[in-house]
């Protein structure tokens, strides 16, 4: 019994220590943001890495999600004689929930894991230590540009996801099922509010992007400097980011649409 209590206490203390290190890491990274902003080339390079290289998976996923929404929405609404509202259903589902959430999950799987592996390998090969020996702060030179890039990239990717999702819904609802194109767009324009729907979706994606990038960078920076340690850190990035995004989505939805 004592051994079990000891193991539980040790696990709790270890978790609390990691949470503390994570927040200290975030404060140090934020302190390096002004320095990174004075060197925009670093941020542009990371925007290409985490944003542009993620476009293909975002576009393809958005199209298929929109097509599924259009098809399922039509089969559900047609029973109530409201098939022309499928455009409203697709748009609200995307801009409120699926756009920010699915984009953040895809970002974690593609760009977040890459950031963790990159930082972890830099730590394992002592590149970060070498920077410190040359009086170069890794937080300002390596971490801060990537944090800013992830913060900027996810909202843009979420908008692109939602746009292609709406187009995928149009492809199925109008071209395949035969709903009037005017009704599809008119219902969307009449019932989707920029402030209540689009703005809240953008705000969600900003929060998700910040948290996803923070977790990815911290896991790499805090990883055990071995091949196995980097591999475990990459796995933790995807798992922890997914749980954080889904939990934050519930909290933000409860606050925004109460």
Helices and strands as residue ranges (DSSP letters): H 2-31, H 33-37, H 40-50, G 52-54, H 55-77, G 78-80, G 83-85, H 86-93, I 94-98, H 99-107, I 108-112, H 113-124, H 127-133, H 138-138, I 139-143, H 144-170, I 171-177, H 181-191, I 194-198, H 199-221, H 227-256
